[in-house]
Amino acid sequence: MLVIPGQKSHTCEGPTRRELLRSGSIGLLGLSLAEFLCWQDQAKAAGTLEGSRGFGSAKSVIMVFLQGGPSHIDIWDPKPDAAANIRGEFKPIKTKIPGTHISETMPMMADALQHATLIRSMSYTPNGLFNHTAAIYQMLTGYPPDRVSPSGQLEPPNSADFPTAGSHVSKLKPPKEAVLPFVEMPRPLQESGVIGKGGAAGFLGKAYDPYRMYQDPAKPLQIDDLSLRKDIPKERLKDRFELLKGINGSMPELEKALNAQAIDEYYGKAFDLVLSGKARDAFDLTKEKEAVRERYGMTTFGQGLLLSRRLIEAGTKFVQMNWPAVANGNPEVDSWDTHAANFGPLKNLHCPKLDRGLSALLDDLAQRGLLKETLVVAIGEFGRSPRIGVSTSGNSNAPDGRDHWPYCYSGVVAGCGIAAGAQYGESDQTASSPKDKPVHPNDLLATVYYALGIDPDMEIRNHLNQPRELVKGKVVRDLWA
Amino acid sequence: MKFLLPLLAISTVFAAAEEPRVNFLRDVAPILSKSGCMSGTCHGAAKGKNGFKLSLRGYDPQFDYEALLYDLAGRRFNRADPARSLMLTKPTQAVPHGGGLRFDVKSDYYKTIYTWIAQGVVYGDPAKDSVTKLDVAPKEIMMDKPGETASVKVIATFADGGTRDVTREANIDSNVPDLAAVGTHADVKGARIGEATLLIRYQGKFSTVPVTVLNPAPGFAWKQLPQNNYIDKFIDTKLQRLKIQPSQVVDDAGFLRRVSLDLTGQLPDPNEVRAFIADTTPEKIKRSRLIDKLIAGNAFVDHWTLKMGDLLEANRKFMGEKGVYEFDEWIRESFAANKPYDKMVREILSSSGSSYENPAANFFRVTRNPKPTMEVTTQVFLGVRMVCAQCHDHPFERWTQNQYYEMAAFYSGLGIRPGYEVGEEIIYNQRENFDMKHPKDGRIMKPAFIVPASFGRPGPVPTDSSRRLALAEWVTAKDNPFFAKSTVNRYWSYFFGRGIIDPVDDIRASNPPANPALLEAMTKDFIDHSFDLRYLLRTITNSRTYQSSMSVNEWNAKDIENFSHAVPRRLSAEELMDGLTLATGVRPVFTEVPPDTRAEQLPDPHVGKDGFLDLFGRPSRESPCECDRRTDLSLPQALNLVNGKTISDAVSDGGGRIAKAILSGKNDRELIEELYLASYSRPPTATELETSMKYISSGTSGRASRAQDLLWALVNSKGFLYTF
C-alpha cells in the first residue's frame, strides 16, 4: 500500500496479529472487509504463491547496483527543514510522485519516477562488520558474511559463500533459449582488496557464476568467446558440429550412460549462441541509434544500462549492472563512497550520470513495452550518515563528507506491475530511520525472487547439503499497485 | 525449570480433570517436531523464524518449552480459552502463519495441544518422560520385486518403562528415495532394485532399517566371472543375492586409459597404447604389470600429491608462496617414499615449529583456530562431520554439542606466531589461558575423544597443551574406528566415482556402507599392511570389479550403488588440460612455473587462476570437502570447449601434433590413427576410420584444416571428456 500524504490508512500489515488477538474479531478493530480480505489473502498465499499479486510478474531483472553507498539525503530523500549539518547543500525539487520531492541533483529522474516506486525506508542493522564488502554481501546474497580474515577484512569470495541473487535466478529460472542467463558488468563488486565478494555463485558452483563482461561499454567491446573465430567461419563450425555428432554417435553405450547429463543440450546451446550471434549482437551498441545512446549518456554507466536493456531483450534473465567507480582515495573520482567532498562531485560527477542513465532506462523500457515484464532495481549497499563530517563506521570523514548509514536509505524499483509514480515508506525528520514500513535488504531480495516466480521461502542446499532458506525475508507485496 | 503460575495451573487442571494427562516431553514436543515447526527452514533456523525460535529438530526440549512459555510474555497460551492460544491459531492458520497450515482444528494434534494448554502446560519429568529406546519393526525389509510395499511400526520406550506407538510422529527418511520411497503413513515402496536404508528419528533417538528390493525377473542365472582378489568375492556375494549380474571386464585399451587416468591423471601416450595392445601376456598378468609400472612412475606421485593438496587446502592464500611450495614438496616426498599413511597424518597433526623448517606444520595455518582445526581434522582424516554439532546436537548422528567442544579442546592450546623470516610462522603449544569454553555457559570443556581408541600413553587424556599430540595418536591409531575405514573409503571413491559410504566425508550410522563386509575387509587389509597406500591402490585396481566394463546387461543396468559396472566420470580439470596437451601436442603455458609443468603438478590454485582449470571445476582449496572439486558440465564450459581459445588454438597450432604428423609425411590413415590413439587411447574402428578418411579428403579447406576439425571434434566428444 502506498503512502498518500495527508491520508491515514491501514495497510495489509496494518493490524498486527497481536492486535487481532487482543481484540478477538475483525469488527472490534474497525477493519474494513477489503482490508480483512487483503489480509486473508496474505495468509492464503503463504501456502501457495501461484496467482498471488505480483508473483511471477517479471521475466527478467536489471539490478542497477550503486556500490559505494549513495547519499540518500542528497539524492532521493532531501530534508530541507533539517539543520544545516544534516540537510546539506542541495534544494528539493518536485517529482511526478504527488507530494514527493527529490534532490535538485536528479532533474530527469524527477520526471522518470512516473514509472517507478521510490522506497524511502530501506533499513538494516549490520551484523558485526560495518564495511562495504559485508554490506554488499548482505544485499546480494541475503546473508551476513560469516568469516573475517585476520586483518579484519572480509575473506575473498570462496566456494562456500552464499550465492549472489543472479546465480540463484540462473539456476532456478534457466532461460529456455540459448542466451547468457546472467551477465555482470562493467566491473566486479569491490572494496579495497576484496574483489567480487557477494557476486559469485558460491556453493552453487562456478557453472552459475555470471558471465563477466568487465569492459567499458562506452568503448568498443571485445566479446571473443561469443564471436566466431576468423579461422573458423560459420560453415566450418557447422561441419565440426556434424562431425562431432557422428563421433559421439559411434559410441552408443557411452551416449546411453551419459543420457541424464544433458551434455548435448549444453553443446546445442553453445553452438546456437555462437552461430546465431544473438548474444554477440546484444553486446553491439553500434546497432543503436546515436540519439538513443546519447539519451543514456556516453558514459560507462549510461552505456552499461543501454547494454542491460539489449541483453534483457535478447532473453537474459538477470543483469547485474554495477556502478563503475570505486573509491581510490581521490575525492574527485565518482565513487559513491563520499567520506570527503560529498557535495561538489555528487552534483557535478555522480548524479548527472545516474540521473541521465537511470531515467533513460526507465523511459526506454516503458516505451518499448519491456517494463511490463522487467523488474528494475536501483540501490546501493547502504545510504550515508545524515550528519555531515562525523564518523559512524569507524572511518575518518572530512568535514564535508558523509559516512556509511545502513539504518535508513532509499532505492528505486520499477516495472512488472509495481506501482508507477509512487512512494513506499517514509523516513523520519533527519532521514536517519524509517518512520514506517521498514524494508530490510532481505525483504527486497525476497521481492525480487517473488517477482520472478520463485518462492523466497524455498529450501536450498549448501555445499554440505545442509538445508538453508533461499532468503529470510518478507515479500513487499504492497509495492504492486 | 521454572514453576508455572500455580493458581492458573490448578484451575485449568481442575477444569480438564477428565482428560488424560498430557505433558510437553512425551506428548507435545513430538507433534511440533512431526509438524515441521523445528525444521531448519522454520523456527529451528539459527535465528528462528519471524521472531520465534525453537531448537533445531527439537534437540533441546527444555529450550523449546521455555521459548513457548516465556517468549512474548506467555502470549502463546490463552489458558482461559485454549483455542485462542497462538500456539493453536498459528499452525491452524486461524491467524496468518508464514509456515502455512500445519494441522487443522479437527486433528488429534490439535486436541492434544488444546488439552495440554487446558491442563496447565506441564513440562513432564525427564526421568520419566524422555525416550530411552526406539524399537522399529520389522528389523529388515525384503521385497521380492519393485512395486511392493511394506510398513514400519515404531515403538518408543520411555524412562519410566512405558511404551507408545509413535509411528505417526516419528520421522522416517530413506537414504535413496528413488529406490525406497517413504509415504506419509510410514509406508515404504520399493521403486527399483537394490538396497537402501531407512532412518527413523524420534525425540533425539534414531534407528535404521535396511530395505532390499530384489529383481523379480525370471531366468536369472548367476554366471560366475573370474575373481581377481577378495574385493570381487565380497562384491559378488552381494550382487548374487540381489540378482545383479556384473559386467564383463573392459578391453585392454579401455583398461589402459582408465587406469592411467585414475592412477596418474595422465592419458597414455600413443606408443604405450600400441605396445600394450600388442603385448600377448595373459590379461591378468599384463594388467597387473601395468599397474605396478604406473605406481612406480613420477606421474603417480604428482597425481596423489594433487589429491592430498586438495584435501589439506594447500593454498598460498593461507601459507604464503614459499610456504605452499614447501608444503607441496613435503606431500610429494611423502608419496614418493610411500610413507605409511598413518605416519604421514601423524606427522601432520603433531607438527610444530617453523613452517619453513617443518613444512607439515603449514596444515595448521589454514584453519588457525581450535574449532575449525578440529572440524577439518575429523572430516579429512576420519570422514566425520562434527561441524553440525557446533550449534546443536547432530541431527543424524550421536554427536552432541558437548562432544564438539570436548574435541575442539584438543586444539585449544594451538598457538601460531610470526617467525623470523618473511612469511614464516611458528606453530607452538601455548602454556596458559587456553581453555576451551562452552558457548552456552562458559564452563571449561576438558578434552575427550568421541570414541575410545588408544592414544599412545597410559592413563587419562593429558590436560596440558600436549593434548594435541594425544589427538594425533588417537586419530591414527589402528583401533580408531574411523581412520583406516574412512581412508579406504575415500581412496575407493577416486576409482569408482562414489564411496562404499557416500559422501565419503559424511560417515555416520545413518549413512551406512553399500557393502559393509567389503569395507570391513579392506579396512583390515589396509591396517594389516601398515597403512600402505600403494598396496591399497594396487588391490583396488587389480580387482575385476574395478576393471568392469560400462556395458550393462539386463540385470545390472539400473544398479548404481553396488559397483556392478563402470560408470563414466568426467575428467577433472587438470586431467582434461593435460589430456588436451597430449592429444594436440601443445602445452599451455602457466606463468610463474617452468614451461614444461603439467596441470597436475601445479602447487596451488593461484597458478592459472580464473582460467580453463577453474572453469572446469578445479577446487579452490578453501574447503576440506571433496565436493569442492566439481565435475559437472555447464553452458559456460560447453561454450569454452566449442569456441574458446584453449582448444581452438591448440588444434591448429603450427607446432602441434597435426602439423608434425603432416610434416613427417604421414598419410591420412596414419594421421587418423595417431589422432585416435592420442585422444581416445585406442585405434579407430573400421567405421570410424572410414568416416574420418572421407571427412579429411572432402571439403575445400585442405587436408590440414580438415584434420584439425577431426581433432577438434575428438577432444570435444564424450569419448574424450569422460573416462569410462
Interface residues (C-beta under 8 A of the other chain):
Chain A: R17 R18 L20 L21 G24 W39 Q42 A43 A46 G47 P150 P156 N158 S159 A160 P181 G205 K206 A207 Y208 D209 Y211 D224 D225 L226 L228 R229 D231 I232 R236 L237 D239 R240 L243 L244 G246 I247 N248 S250 M251 E253 L254 E255 A257 L258 Q261 A262 I263 Y266 Y267 K269 A270 F271 L273 V274 D457 E459 H463 L464 N465 Q466 P467 R468 E469 K472 K474
Chain B: S39 G40 T41 A45 K47 K49 R75 R84 L86 T89 Q93 V95 P96 H97 G98 G99 G100 L101 K317 R368 R385 V387 C388 P503 M550 S551 V567 P568 D614 L615 G617 P619 S620 E622 S623 C625 C627 D628 R630 D632 L633 S634 L635 P636 Q637 A638 L639 N640 L641 V642 N643 G644 K645 S648 S652 T685 T687 E688 T691 Y695 G699 S701 S705 D709 L710 W712 A713 L714 N716 S717 K718 G719 L721 Y722 F724
